[in-house]
Amino acid sequence: MKDKILLAHGSGGKLAHELVESRFVKAFANPFLAKLDDSAVIDFSGRLAFTTDSYVVSPIFFPGGDIGKLAVCGTVNDLAMSGAKPLFLSLSFIIEEGLSQGELNEIVNSIQKAAQEAGVKIITGDTKVVHRGSADKLYINTAGVGMIPEEVNISGSNARPRDNVLLSGSIGDHGIAVLSQREGLSFHTQLESDCAPLGDLVVEMLNASPNIHCLRDPTRGGLATTLNELAKQSKVSIRIEEEKIPVQEEVLAACEMLGFDPLYVANEGKLVAIVPEEDANKVLKAMRGNHYGAGAAIIGEVRAEHPGRVVMKTCLGASRIVDMLVGDLLPRIC
């Protein structure tokens, strides 16, 4: 049983301390974490962004990532969507009894690599072990903090008529990549999750224009739900064009087979930006100059009429209302 997580690893005793010190403290080493106090003490001066999230993806390993990489990228991206520079994360692990030490090691290493790429430090955390059958191998809860530059004012309520809507790349990659690994599904694809930290991309966009009005990462509920959220928050309508929305052929094929609409499939490495019309091309150029924005496109515009509504001009020239996701298209996807 030495290669398995036991309930005793969550007891707070010797095994728990050994697990924390040998796995987490060693992998995420930094002066804040090394103190092993009950909380990390950090100094701030300026505007602070703070977010929290939980990750319950199934399976915990998927093409292009795993639950650890997903937890880091998802949290830093939430900070970046407010224009903040991500700085610090907390990580709490809820581990099912019986998880292999090898799987845990792989996830910890993935977290370390993702945090390094994102430029964040993991400065505090927690570990709990639950009975076999009480979780699905591993759940991760996070919190993140970052600093917002003084001149930046990004909010879902800032969209204005005539603004352009930009998308950083193809949609649906994450959802289909995860779904392809689900038991009981018999389709195969070379597609990988787009899971990625977007902080550097946002910095380059803000360097091109500090006047960006809205940023949002279209995760659960996909692009359609995100656009509806922004339209409602800003009390505007959004009109998009189907032919301008980048979608990989493999995603289109999988969605056609499964009866899904790519607009509603989850993403974990894409962002939507709403930008003043006069700055749109500058921001687009900056996005395309970054690896994570190489496929960026202007996909629509903001309008004043019919507040709260999202409309799409289809490839056939007709228009249809794009509503928010109803129900659960892809459960346990992030």
Secondary structure, DSSP 8 states (H G I E B T S, - for coil): -TTB--GGGGSSSHHHHHHIIIIIIHHT--HHHHT--SS------SEEEEEEEEE--SSSEETTEEHHHHHHHHHHHHHHTTT-EEEEEEEEEEEETT-BHHHHHHHHHHHHHHHHHHT-EEEEEEEEEE-TTSSSSEEEEEEEEEEE-TT----TT---TT-EEEE-S-SSHHHHHHHTTSTT--------------HHHHHHHHHH-TT--EEE---TTHHHHHHHHHHHHHT-EEEEEGGGS---HHHHHHHHHHT--GGGS--SS--EEEE-GGGHHHHHHHHHTSGGGTT-EEEEEEESSSTT-EEEE-TTS-EEE-----S-SSTT--
